[in-house]
């Protein structure tokens, strides 16, 4: 009989926690959607507050964490706060190193700062290139006819 009562209590507790978790996810999603709309409307401070609320409810490891970090970075970039924007994009890449939008946006940051090489490096990463693979590892010989060959070491 005690086992049945313990099992029933455990099932009740699990059900209650599951419902609470669903409610929190729903609240986080609502904040996230409202933040997107506020950002589109140019209400940047409101958007940042809502993004932070969504992240706080859902946690740093949420499915939206990289999007929240990226979108806050975009807001900072639009406000001219390039250091804060860069930090947000880097946070998004820490969550997901393959996140294309954050790489693209980091390229924009470096371009705005006048660092075209660094910007190009990030944009090449978006295309799947490793910058080291694009650098010649051996000297090239030009024969004047347009034919290029590797020199023998």
N, C-alpha and C positions, 0 to 999 in steps of 0.2 A: 504494500500500500504506500509506504514511504517513497519507493522508487517511482511510482506513478505520480505522486504529488510533486516530486522533484522534477520529473520529466515535464509535467504540465507547466510548472513554474518556469523552467528553462525555455520551453516553447513560447510561453507568454512574453518572457523577457526578450527573446530573439525577435518576435513579431513586433513588439513595441519599439525596439531599437531599429529595426528595419524600416518601420513607418517614419520614425524620427529622421533617419538618414535620408529617406526619400523626400521628406518635407524640406530638409536642409538643402538638398540638391536642387529642388524646385526653387527655393529662395535664392540660391546662388545663381541659377540660370536667369531668374528674373532680374537680378542686379546686373548681370552681364549684358543682357539684351537692352536694358535701360541705359547702360553705359555706352553701348554702341550707338544708340540713338542720340544721346547727349553729345557724343564725339562728332557725329555727323552734323549736328545742329550748331557746332562750334562752342558748346558749353563745356569747355575743357576741364575746369576744376570739378564740376559736377561729375563728369565722366570718370576722372581719376578716382574720386571718392567712391563711386559705384563699382569700379573695377576692383578697388582695394577691398570693398565689402564682399564682393563675390569671392575673391581670393582668400579672404579671412575665413569665410564660412566653409569653403570647399578645400582649403589647405593648399600649401605650396606645391603639392604633387598632383593637383587636380588635372583633369583633362584640358582645362582652359588656362592653366598657369602660363604656358608659353604665349598664348594669345594675349592674355592680360599684360604680360611684360612687354610684348611687342607693341600693343596698342598704346600703352602708356608712353613708350618710347616715341611713337609717332606724334603724340601730343606734345611731348617735350621738344621734338624736332621742329614742329610747326611754331612753337613759341620761341625758337632760337636757343633753347637750352641744350646745346649739343652734347655736353658732358653727361647730363642726366639721361639724354636719349641713348647715348652710347652704352651707358651702364644698363639701361633697360634691355637693349638688344642683346648685350652680352649675357644678361640673366636668362633671356629666352633661349639663347644658344647653349647655355649650361643645362637647361632642362631638356632641350632637344638639339643636339649638335648638327642635325641635318635640316633644321627649320629654315626653309628657303626665304621667307619674308624677312626674317631677322638678318640673314646674310645680305640680302638686297638692301635693306635699310642701313646696315653698317656701311655698305659701299656708298650710299648717299651721304652719310655723315662725313666720311673721309673726302668725298668729292667736294662737299661744302667747305671743308677746311683747306681745300687746295691740294690734298695728297692724292693725286690721280693714280699713282702706283698702288697704294693701299686700296683705293676704291676698286681699281681693276682687279686686284687680287680677290676681293670678296665677290665681285660679279662673276669672275671665272669659277669660283667655288659653286656659285649657283648653277652654272652650266656643267658642273661635275669635273672640272679640271683642277689638278693640283699644280700650283705655280711652279714647283720644282721640276715637274715633268715637262714644262714648256721651255725651260732653259737648256741651251745646248750644253752637253757634257764634254764635247770635244770641239776643237776649233773647226770652223767651216772654211773650205777653200772655194773661191769663186774663180772660174776659168775665163770669164769675160763673155761667155755665150749664154749666160743664164743658168748654166749647170753648176750646181753646188754639191760638193762632196765633203765627207769627213776626212780630215787629215789623219795619217797614221801616227799614233803616239810614238 
